């Protein structure tokens, strides 16, 4: 079963009504294979139907996040991205000066998470998260 159908089933099982608009948003984000802003999801949805607006997209994305089916990530400068759990755990390095985002998907993030869990008795469930700083290019330009 494709993961979009798994998400739809889980939401139905939790008692949520699946409207055509919700189904469309879930299908778009689940099959994108990348992070998407609510505006990007809305743009893609409008190609399929005019019967959707950005508020519906935000509500659906927040519903996915609240139920652990997607994650919400702050990419700086007011940019928020969403991705499903199928995208896999990884880290984003976000430059505070130029705004570039570098994705680290091959790094082992389990060791620092285990340290956090042990030190703070905090059960970590990150799908992905961001670390803000200054990229190499911006550092070299200022030196």
C-alpha angles and dihedrals in degrees: 000000000000112000093245088063090048089054092048091050092049092051091048090049088053089054100257120143113237109219122188088253093053091047091051093050092048092049092049096049094040094053099037095088089209144064114283134188119228087251092055091049090049091050091051092045092051088059086062101037139358089212093091135078136192093257091060090048092051092047092050094047091048089049089054091049093047090053096046095250096114139015132229119218132192108222094180131256090062092299114142122186131193131204135168123247088255087074088073133226117303144138130250120210107207120194112221092205107045099015096231115155122212117193119213106197100153097055121106106243095169096088098059090042091053089051090053092048092051098042098044102024086237119148105222121210104169120165091181138332140185134241115200122212142110121302124228094255093054092045091052092049092055095047 
